[in-house]
Structures are given as structure tokens and as C-alpha cells.
């Protein structure tokens, strides 16, 4: 017969969660032993630390007892593996110093595979036809000699037209070079002097950069022409390296205005100002445009490329150490620089020879390379 207090308890209530003066929650501990292995078809979370950690057990640390167990009992893997491997046999896991010889049957299989690979690489396999012949439309065999002759005649006429157009373009280029120069946007201007435009072979190997300043550096110093731009780096408070460019002006003297210095000569410069810089390359969208420097001297106009632009902006003045005097010594070019100059000069002469052989004398190219350069006036 059930106790009297159980009759008063409502149906569905939990006797372990009744309101009692005992305020501690009751925790139950499973006295069952831990599962030795994960049950089949049960996904358990993997713990990488336990999988990666490896420690020698006391059995493995004691070689004598370990060998005794190996001699008495062999621990094989489950039969589902298909290979009887003794898990306690350490020699099974040892990597031999020399690779074992292959079985003759396995070696024959490898030789056949190598022969097939060599045959496939030597002669490409013919493409297999995917369509079925009995599902194809009926094809009619006819005489196509006439169509072939018409196609050959059309190709010959096309080649003849291309050759005629090329000859006409060359003749038009020569004719345009002989005409009096005319301004592109101001046709009323007349040329006062006509000079041939040629590459500057002497200074073609030098590297030129067009520098733009946010303010005129020669406003306070008349010797801005022979000035020198020197790059340097400073370390910010955050530890990051910052790059700047300094403007150096020659100290006043008889040799200050002389731009040409002999090899080994020294000249003193003053540290004038620092600039932030932005290095750009000439381009207009996807088209690469090269800016050239034009020099008029010796009855000829020579040009040299200056493909890079350097935009300078004044750096705010900060309390930082600056050198009181900078001495620059001109050194002779190194062997690597001489080889680079010779290669650049060779590329220039080779390009000119290729243009002569290919007949590159169209209107724009002819005017750019060998046509006169007019000096116009109103």
C-alpha cells in the first residue's frame, strides 16, 4: 500500500524539485565506468589535443616486460581491416633504409604503364567521335574546285590590297614630311625655323624624371638649377619608416653655377627643405604615354624619354636634426652602369634599323622621328 504522503502529491510533479528548506541543488554522479571505445554509428566531438598528444606508456618504457608480452600474446587488429597486423610489433612500423624489391608481377605492371605514357606523349591520341553516323544528315559529295579557285583569288586580291595600302601609306608619309608645317589648333601661325627631330644618342642612356614642385624653389635661391634631390628615411614614433626627399642647394662660389663636374670632384651643398613625394608613371588609361624632353641646340632638335613624374609637396617644418653641410663627390660610372648604357644604346640603334627595314614611315611616325620641328610665331 502506497504511503499517505504520495496520495497528496499532484500527478506529474517531480519529487526531487519540491520546495524544501534545503537550498542546495542535488547533483547525481554516474558510477558507471567510462566507455572504453566509442560506440558504432555515434558521432562524438573530436579533441585535437588528445589526438595529437603522444606519450609512452609504462609498458613501452619497460622493454623487458614489453618483449615478454610480445612473445606471449599478439594483439591483432579487428578482422574488418582485412590485414593481420600485430599492433604491439614495433618492427612493423619501422621504415627500412633501402626500398624493398618489387614483386616481378608488380614490376611488369609499372613497365607497361611507363610504355603507355611514353606512347601517349609521343603520338597524341585521335579524337573520338561522339556522334553516331546513322543519326547524321545525308551529305552530298560535289565538285568544289570552282569554290576553291574563288577563295584563292579573293585571298590574293586581299593580299594585293594590303600591299597597295602599305605602299600608299609610305608615300603619303614622305609627302606629308615635305609639306610646310602647320599648327594643329592654330592654322594661322607660320613656321620661322625648321629643325630635324632626332633621338639624343649621347644622353639617351641617362634616366630622366620630371619633377613638379608645389612652390617655386628658386624664389629664395637663384641656384636652384644645379640643385640636387636626395632621398632619406626617418623613423616615426610608431616605429614605422617614412621616406622623404630633401632639396640640396650648392653653396655660393665660383663653381656653384657649373653643372658639369669632373670625376672625383667634390662640392658642398646646404640642406634647404624636405618634401613629401609621389612617384607616378605616364599613362592615359590603358594607353602608355612617354613624355620626352626636347633640346634645341646645334641646328637640330634632339629628344630623350622621361617616363616618370615626381610630384613634391612641402613637408611641415618639424624640430628634427638636419645636416649642416652635405658634400657630394662625383664618381665614374660602374661597370654595371656602363653595360646598361651600352644595352640601351644598342636597343635604340636596333629599333631605328628595324624601322628602316620595315618601312615604318607613316605620317605620325615620320613626323615624330625624322620630320622637321618648326618654331611657330604669329
MOFENCOR-V946478 format. One record per backbone hydrogen bond with DSSP energy under -1.0 kcal/mol. CO is the residue of the C=O (numbers start at 0). NH is the residue of the N-H. E is the energy in kcal/mol with one decimal. If there is no record, write none. Layout:
# MOFENCOR-V946478
CO;NH;E + CO;NH;E
This chain:
# MOFENCOR-V946478
9;12;-1.3 + 13;16;-1.1 + 46;50;-1.8 + 47;51;-2.7 + 48;52;-2.1 + 56;60;-2.0 + 57;61;-1.1 + 61;65;-2.0 + 62;66;-2.6 + 63;67;-1.9 + 64;68;-2.1 + 65;69;-2.0 + 66;70;-2.1 + 67;71;-1.5 + 68;72;-3.1 + 74;86;-3.0 + 77;80;-1.5 + 82;84;-1.4 + 84;76;-1.3 + 85;88;-1.2 + 88;91;-1.1 + 89;92;-1.5 + 102;106;-2.6 + 103;107;-2.0 + 104;108;-1.6 + 105;109;-2.0 + 106;110;-2.2 + 107;111;-2.0 + 108;112;-1.9 + 109;113;-2.3 + 110;114;-2.2 + 111;115;-2.2 + 112;116;-2.1 + 113;117;-2.4 + 114;118;-2.4 + 115;119;-2.3 + 116;120;-2.2 + 117;121;-2.0 + 118;122;-2.1 + 131;134;-1.2 + 132;135;-1.2 + 143;147;-2.0 + 144;148;-2.2 + 145;149;-2.1 + 146;150;-2.0 + 147;151;-2.3 + 148;152;-2.4 + 149;153;-2.1 + 150;154;-2.3 + 151;155;-2.4 + 152;156;-2.3 + 153;157;-2.1 + 154;158;-2.4 + 155;159;-2.3 + 156;160;-2.2 + 157;161;-2.2 + 158;162;-2.3 + 159;163;-2.3 + 160;164;-2.6 + 161;165;-2.2 + 162;166;-2.3 + 163;167;-2.3 + 164;168;-2.3 + 165;169;-2.0 + 166;170;-2.4 + 167;171;-2.5 + 168;172;-1.9 + 169;173;-2.0 + 170;174;-2.4 + 171;175;-2.6 + 172;176;-1.8 + 173;177;-1.2 + 185;188;-1.5 + 189;376;-1.9 + 192;374;-2.2 + 194;372;-5.5 + 195;300;-2.7 + 197;302;-1.5 + 198;200;-1.3 + 202;205;-1.0 + 209;309;-3.0 + 211;311;-3.1 + 215;218;-1.1 + 223;226;-1.2 + 227;247;-3.2 + 229;245;-3.5 + 231;243;-2.8 + 233;241;-3.4 + 235;238;-1.5 + 239;235;-2.8 + 241;233;-2.4 + 243;231;-2.1 + 244;274;-2.5 + 245;229;-2.7 + 246;271;-2.4 + 247;227;-2.6 + 248;269;-3.3 + 252;255;-1.1 + 261;264;-1.9 + 264;329;-2.2 + 266;327;-2.5 + 267;250;-2.0 + 268;325;-2.4 + 269;248;-2.1 + 272;246;-2.9 + 273;314;-2.1 + 274;244;-2.0 + 275;312;-2.7 + 277;310;-2.4 + 279;308;-2.6 + 283;286;-1.8 + 286;283;-2.9 + 290;305;-3.7 + 292;303;-1.5 + 294;301;-2.5 + 299;296;-2.0 + 300;197;-2.6 + 301;294;-3.1 + 302;199;-2.3 + 303;292;-3.1 + 306;281;-2.1 + 307;209;-2.4 + 308;279;-2.7 + 309;211;-2.5 + 310;277;-1.6 + 312;275;-3.6 + 317;319;-1.6 + 325;268;-3.1 + 327;266;-1.8 + 329;263;-3.8 + 333;337;-2.2 + 334;338;-2.2 + 335;339;-2.1 + 336;340;-2.3 + 337;341;-2.4 + 338;342;-2.2 + 339;343;-2.2 + 340;344;-2.6 + 341;345;-2.2 + 342;346;-2.3 + 343;347;-1.9 + 344;348;-2.3 + 345;349;-2.4 + 346;350;-2.3 + 347;351;-2.0 + 348;352;-2.1 + 349;353;-2.4 + 350;354;-2.1 + 351;355;-1.8 + 352;356;-2.1 + 353;357;-2.6 + 354;359;-2.3 + 358;360;-2.0 + 361;365;-3.1 + 362;366;-2.0 + 363;367;-1.7 + 364;368;-2.3 + 365;369;-1.9 + 365;370;-1.2 + 370;196;-1.3 + 372;194;-1.3 + 374;191;-3.5 + 376;189;-1.8
